[in-house]
Amino acid sequence: MKWFLLFSEWFLDWARGTYWYIFGRRSGLCKTPISPQSSLAIDEKKKNRVLQKEFDEFEVPQNLDVIVIGSGIGGLTAAVTLAKLGKKVLVLEQDKKAGGLCKTFNVKDYEFDCGFHYVGQLHENSLLKVALDLLTDGQVHFAEQASHVDTVVIGKGAQCKKYTIYSGKKQMEAHLKTQFPNDSKAVEELFKIMKICSQKIHLLCMLKMVPLWFARFILWSGIADLISPIFRYSRTSTTDIVKSFTSNCDLLTVFSQIFYGVPPKQASCMIDALFLHHSKRGVYYPEGGASEIPYHMIQVLEKHGGKVLVNAPVSSILVDGKQMAIGVALKTEGEEVIEVRAPVIISNVGMFTTFKKLLPPRIQSNPEIQDFLHIMKPGKGFFQVFAGFNATKEELGISSTNTRLYKSNNMDQMMEEYFDSDKEDAPDNIPMMYVSFPSAKDPTSCTRFPGQSRMVIHTMVNPKWFGQWNNVNETERGQEYESYTMRFANHLFDWACVHFPKLKEKLVLLHAVSPINMHGLEATHGSMLSAEHSLERFQPLNIAKIRCNTPVKNLYLSGQDVFSAGYSGALHGGLLCASSVVDHCLYIDLLLLQKKLKKKAYKKLE
């Protein structure tokens, strides 16, 4: 009888959702038509007037509905979405420039993106493109990149092996089969998993939106596994899945996306599958640099009455006696504390900063908040090298292709040994790195910066290696810090030069960024991706538990911690957050708009 009642309730919920989808109210998010795309005009002063509006108490709008802490893509997505739904929104950014990891910075006349490489799934009328066009009014010009997306190099010296990854709906799989002729069946199985994960990812997102008791029930009962195998892939490691098909560790290395700091034996197969699938239909780069995205998002926000103010460090979230968020406190350079109030507070600065730094101690000890923190742990620290060259891409022999370099194909062992290594040994034993040439991806680069090229290198580090400088002012870190960071930087650059030998003689600038000065983000342990993308995090029940709603009423989370990392993950985190705030699944509106646009496109072809 109990099972019958539970099933009946599930069926009624499903029927109600279906009815609402077909006949229910619409939010109005998609009512505003997208403007025709204007010609690209890159005026840095004009752009900075939008991205660098200084905080002033008199700039704060009256009668705010929403305050968003942090101007990364997750925060801006939630802000723009809510503003388009009629909310008066203020975004507060501690840094001097808005945009989070999509902002750019300059070193000696060389412009670099903080953390943007490319974005996939932007083919015509894809859901991501529909959402992005709504958020930017369709004004970002994206340049589609060459089909050769990645080169994976395993090993060093004469024994190194190279594999190439090409985009293309059918070409990606076919090309990998030619490189792994003895494992073509394994490649087929992995691509089946990729397809399932990409098509059924919404089921995992729905776990965050249904009542938690219901999510527990369908997971505990096994109903979820009957609905789709994505729940199994989510909770199974990449190593276990790949090794069930093949013993070829090179294929495991190509399939794994370890540059979020988790070895394949501790990574969710679903996440690795989604990351690889992300580039399957081609990859794109914003003309004019990554800051074009927040630049246009902020203009849409302002058009709907919102504001983004920088140099606005939020020191605490104000919580009343009923444990309800009612505003934020900012501490100005003159140590003056300014309070700004609103009935809804959204934090886009990561779960750890939100719960451990911004909430009052009496709230931090809340058992429900501690449960949140026990599920997640901070990710590995990032280390970046930004290099500038006085030569064109043709002269350097570089392209838009990204390169992933690994010392060996035993990633589980090599990453474990690396992160456990001694601080002094670590710079000389880096096991992996990611190389990207943003100047080769941006068609405007040759006119904006003639005769220049730029390279970015990423790797992961153990934050404890930099621990002695954590609370030391940048100007006081001294020669020891500079020498230590440059040991990492020089090792990485020399390794890159093995594969791009023309770089060294044209080098003008080598700039290192360690976990403790990560672009003004003040990310916990220098992790640009915030919470670790571990297997534990992506257990389906933990996915259900980590929601935009928090134990503090009217306080919501947005960004990478809501579901997954990266540009696309942060954007979806913002959409899920806005849906939670208005208590309306905004994806329904986006899906209906997508369907309408596809119909329109088909009619044009007839």
N, C-alpha and C positions, 0 to 999 in steps of 0.2 A: 504493500500500500504506500509506504514511504517513497519507494522508487517511482511509483506511478505518479504521485503528487509532484515530485521534483521534475520528472519528465514533462508533466503537464504545464508546470510553470515555465520551463525552458521553451516549450512549444509556443506558449502564449507570448513570451517575450520575443521570440523569433517572428511570430505572426504580427505582433504590434510593430516591430521594427520594419518589417516588409511593407506593412500598410503605410507607415510614416514615410518610408522612402518613396513610395509611389504617389501618395496623396497628401503628405504632411506639409507643414509650413516650410518656407524657404527663409534663409537668414538675410537675404539682400546683399550678401558679399559679392555676388557676381553681376549685380545690376549695372554697375558703372561700366560702360564700354571701354575697351582698350584703345588708346590713342594710336594713330599711325606712327610708325617709328620715324623719328626725326634723324637727320644726318648727324653723324658722330662729330662732336665739337669738343676737343679736349682743351679746356682752359683751367689750369691748375689753381689760379686764384679764385675763380668762380667755384670750383669744386671744394676748395678749402673753406670758403664762406659757408658752405652747407655742412661740411664734416667737422668744422672746428668752431662751432658757436659756443663761446665761453659761458659757463654758469654764472648767473647773477640772480640774486633773490627777486629782483624786479622782473626777470624774464619768465618766472614760473607762472603758468596760467592759473586762473582762479577756477574753483569748482572742478577739480580734476576727478576723473573716474578711475584712472589707472596710472600707477607709477611702475616703470620697468627699470630694473637695476641692470645695467650692462647693455652695450649697443652692438653685441655680436649678432650674427645672422638669426639665431634663435630669438633673441630679444626684439630685434627689428621686425621679424616676421609676426610675432605676437602683437607688437605695437601697431603695425600697419593694418593688420587684419581687424583688430578691435576698433581702430580709428575709422576704417571703412564701414564698420557696423554702428557708427555713431557715438563711440566713446571718446572722451577727451583724454589724451594720453601724453604723458611726459616720460621721456627716456633719459636716464642719468648715467653718464659715462665718466669713470675716474680718470681715464687717460686724456691726453691732449687732442686726440683724434678719434672720431667714431668709426665703427666698422669691425671691431674685434679682430679675428684672424683674416678678415677680408680687407683690412686696411693696408696701405703701403707706407714705406718709410724711405728716406734718402740718406745715403752715406756718400759724401764727396761726389755729389752729382750723379750717383747711381741709384736708381729707384728699384726697390725690391718689394715683393709681396711677403707679408708676414707668414702665411701658412697655406696659401691657396695654390693648387697645382692645375687642376682642371675640374670640370663637372661633366658627368655623363647623363644619359637619359633625357637629353634636351631635343630629341627629334620631334618633328612637327606633331602637335596635339598630344604629346605625352603628358601624363599627369603633372610631372615636375615642371614642364614648360608652361602648362596652363597656370599653375600656382605662381611660378616666378613672374610671368607676365602680369598677373593680377597685382603682385607686390611691387613691381617696378614700372607699371603702366606700359610694359612692353618696350622700354627704352634702352635696355642694355643690348649692345651689339656683341653677339658671340661669334667667334671665328671657329669653324669646325677644323679640327686638327687632322694630320695625316693618319691613315689607318694603322700605321705601325705605332701602337700605343706604348708598349713597354719592351725593353730588352732585359732578360734575367741572366746574370752572369754568376756561375757557381764555380768557386775555386780561384786560385791565383796561379800566375805563371803559365807555363806551356800546357798544364793539365786542365786549365779552365774550360768550361763548357758554356755555350751561349744558347739561349732559347728566346724566341721572339713571340710577342702577343699582338695579334692584329684584331681590330674591331671588325664588326660585320655580323649580321644576324645569323648567317650560316658559316661565314668565313672563319670566325674565331675558333670554332670547334674543328673545322676541317684543317686549318693550319696547324693546330696543336697535334692532330693525329699524324700529320706528316713528320712531325718531330719526335713523336712517341709511337712509332709503328708497331711495336710489340705490346703497347698498352692502349690500343685504340678503343677496346671495350671499356677500360677504366675511364678514359676521357669521355666516352658516351655517357657512362653512369654519372660522372661528376656534372656534366652539362644537364642531365635530367634533374639533378638536385638543384642546380642553379635556377632552372626554369620553375620548379616547384616553389622554391624560396621567393623568387621574384613575384610570382603570381599569387602566392598565399600569405605574403608578409602582413597583409591587412588583418589576418586572423590573430596574429600576435599583438598588433596594435589594439585590436578590439578588447583584448584582455585588460587593457588599461581603462576601458570605458564602460565595461559592464560592472555590476556590483561585484565586489571582491569575493563574497561568498559563492557567487555563481561561477566565477573563474576557478575557485578552489574545487567546486563540484565537478566541472567538466574535465579538469585535469586529474583529479583523484579517481574519478570513475572510469577513466580511459576513453571517454567520449571524444575528447580532443584528438587523440591519436587515430581514432576511427575517421574523424573528419578530414585530417590531412597529416602526412608525415613530417610537415614542417616543425611540429612540436618536438619530434624526435631529433631532427637535425639541429634544432636550437640547443638542445641539452647534451649533444654528443660532440666530442672533440674532433677537430679537423684530422688529426693524426689517425684516430680510430676509424673514421669514415674512409679516408683515402687508403689506408692499409687494408681495409676490407676488400678493396678492388685490386691493389697492386702493391708490390714491395719496392717499387721504383721511387727512391727518395727525391730524385730530381723533379718528378711530377708533383710530389707533395710540396716541394719548394716553390714551384711555379704557381700552384694553386693557392698557397698560403699568402696572406697579406699581413706580414708580421710587423709592419711599420707603425702599428699602434702599440707595440711593446709586449705582445703576448706570444709565446712560442706555440706552435700548432697543437701540442698535446694539452694545452690549457685554453685553447681558443674554441669558440663555437663554430662548427662547420657552417651553420647558417650565415653567420656574419662574413666569413671568408667567401662564401658563395655569392653573397650580395655585393661585396666589394668588387669581385671579378666581373660579375654581371653588369655592374654599373657602367663599364666601358664597352659593353658588347655592341651597342647601337651607335658608337662613335663618341668622341670626347670633344669638349668645347672650352674655349678660353675667352674671357671678356676683353674685347678690344679696348685699349686704354688702361688695362691693369685691373686687378681684383677690386680696387676701391670704387670702380664704376657701379658695382652692385649696391653697396650701402648708400652711395651718392644718390642713386635714383630711388631707392627705397625711402630715404629720408624726405625726398621731395614729395613723394606720394603721401607720406605721413603728414607733412606740413600742409599739403593741399586739403587734408581732412581735419585740420585744426590741431595737430599734434606738434611736439617739439622734441629735439634731441639736444641736450646741453652737455658739453665736455668739461673736464677739470672739475667734476662734481663727485668726489669720492664719498660714497655712502658708508658711514661708520657703523650704523646699526639700523635694524628694522624695529619700528615702534610697535609694541604689543600691549594691549590694555589688560585689565584685570580678568577679562573673560577669555584670555588667550586668543585674541583676535587681532590680526595685523591691521594697523590703522594709519601707517605712514612710514617715513624714513627720516633718519637724522644724517646730516652732512656736516663734515668738519672742514672749514675753509682754511686757507693758508695762514690766516691770522688766528687759527685755533678757535674761531667762533663756531658755535654749533647752531645749525639752521634746521628746523623741522619742516618737512613738507608732508601733507596728509592727503590720503585718498582711500576710498573704500576697498580697492583692490591693489595688491602689491605682487608684481611678478619678478622673480629673481632669475637672471640669465648668467649668473656668475659662478655656477656650479654648486652642486649639493654640499660639498664640504665647506666652502666659504660661507654659504648661506646659513647652514646649521651650526657650524663651529665658531664663526666669527661675527656674523651679523645679528644673530638672535640673542636675547638676554640669557644669562646663565641659567636662570630658573626655567626657561623654556627649553634650553639645550638638553636638560636632564630628563625631559619627557620621554617615557619608555617607547612611545610610537616613533619619535624622532631617532632614538637610538636604534630601533629596528631598521629604519631607513639606512642608517650609517653602517650597520653590520652587514647589509647585503652588498654594499659597494665598498671599494677601496680605491685610493688614488692611483692613477696610472703611472707608468714610468716617465721619467723626465726626458725632455727633448733637448737635443743639441743640434744647432744649425750653423752652417757656414755659408756666408754670402760672398760671392766672388764677382768682381768686375773686370772686364777686359777691354782693351782699346783695339778691337777688331770686330769684324762682322761675323755672322754665323757661317757664311761661306768660307771666310778665311780660317775659321776655327774648326770647320768640319763638324758642326753640331746641328741638331734638328730639334723638333718638338717632342721627339721620343724620350720617355723617361727611362732611366737605367736603374735596375736594382742589383746590387753587388753583395754576394755572400761568400764568406771564407770557405764554407763547406755546405753539403746538403743535409747535414745532421743538425737541423736548426734547434731542436729541443735541447740537445746537449750543449751546443755552442752558446746559446743564449743563457742557459743556466750557469755555465762556467764564467761567462762574461760579467753578468750581473753580480756574481759572487766574488769577483776578482778584487784584488787590492787596489786602493786608490792610485797608487803610483804606477801600477802595471796597466791599468785600464786604457790610457790613451794610445798605447802601442799594440793593443789587442782587440781593436774594434772589429766585430765579426760581420757587420752588415751596414750598408748605407744606401740611400736613395738619392739619385742625381737628377736634377731637372733644370731646363734652360728656359725661363719665362720669356726672355727676349726673342727666342725662336718661335714662341707660340703666339705672340702678339704682333699682328701685321702692322700696327702703328708704331712699333718700337723703332724701326729703321728711320722714320721721319721725326719722331719725338727725341730720339737719342742716336743721332747718326754716328756710325763708326764704333758703337758700343755693343757689348754683349754681356749678359748676366747669367750667373749660375747659382743654384741653391742646392746645398747638400743637407740631408737630414739623417740623423741617427738617434738612437736611444741611449740614455745613460742612467746610472743609479744616482738618484739625487743626493745620497749620503756622501758621494765623492766631493760634492760642492758645499757640504754642510757648514764648514767653518766660515763661509762668507754670507750665509743666509741673511743675517740681520745687520750686515755691514753696508753702509752707504756706498753707492757706485764709485764715487770719487775717492773713497778711502780703502778700496780693496787691495790696491798695491800691486807690485811687480810679481809677487808669487801667484796671485790669481791670474794675471795676464799671461804669465809663462805657462801655467797649467792649462788654461783654455786653448792657447795656441798650440800646445802639443796635440790636442785633439784635432784642431783645425788643420794643422800641417799634415798630420797623418791622413786625414780624409782627403785633402786636396791632392796629395801625392798619389793616393790610390786612384782618384778620378783621372789623373794625368796618364796613368797606365793605359786607359781606354780612350782618352782624348789627348794625345801627345802634344797638340799644338797650343794647349792652354797655358802652359808654364811661361813661355816666352812673352805672352801678351798680357800677363797678369798685372793689374794696376792696384787692386784692392782685395784684401782678405779680411772679412769681418765675422767674428764669432759671436754667437748668442747662446748662453748657457741656461740651465733651468732657473737660475735665480734672477735673470733679467729678461724674461720671456715676453718681450714686446709690451711691457706695462700691464700684462694681464693679471699679475699676482696670482697665477694659477697654483694650486696646491702641488708641491713637489715639482713645479715646472712642467706639469703635464698639460700640453695644449689641448688634449682630448678629454681632460678632466678625469672622470672615473675610468678605472681599468676595464678593458673589454674582455674580461675573463669569462670562462665557461660558467662559473657560478652566477655571474650577473645575468646571463641569458638563459638560465633555467626558467621555463615558462612561468612558474609561480612567482619567481622574483620579478620577471617582466610585469606581471599583473600587479605586484605590490608597489613598484616604483612608478608613481603617477605624477601628473602635474599638480593635483591637489595635495596639500601637505597636512600634517596634523594641526598646523596653525590655521585657523579659519581665515579665509580671504588672502592667504599667501600661496602663490603658485610657483612651480618650477617650469623653466623653459630651456631649450637648447639641447646640447649634446647628451646630457645626463638623462633626459627623458627616454630616449630610445637608443640612439647610436651616434657615433662620432662622424666628423666630416661635414662638408657644406650641406649635403642633402639631409643628413641625419639631424643637423641643427635646425634646418628649415622645417622639417616635419615635427620636430620638438616644439617649434613655435606654433604650428597649426594645431597640434594636439592641445597645447596650453590655451590657445584662444578658444578652442571648442569647449574646454573645461570651464573657462570663465563665463561663457554665455550659455553653458549647458545645452549645447546644440552641436551635433556632429557636422562640422563644416565641410568634411570630405564629401558628404552627399551633394552639396552645392557644386563642389569642384568636379565631381564625377558627372553630374548632369550637364555642366558647362562643357566638359570634355566630349561628352556624347553629342552635344549640339554642334560643336566645332567639327567633329569628325563627319557628321552628316553633311555639313556645309561643304567640306572638302570633297566628299564623294560626289556631291551634285556638280561641283565645278569640273570634275573629271568626265562626267557623262556627256 
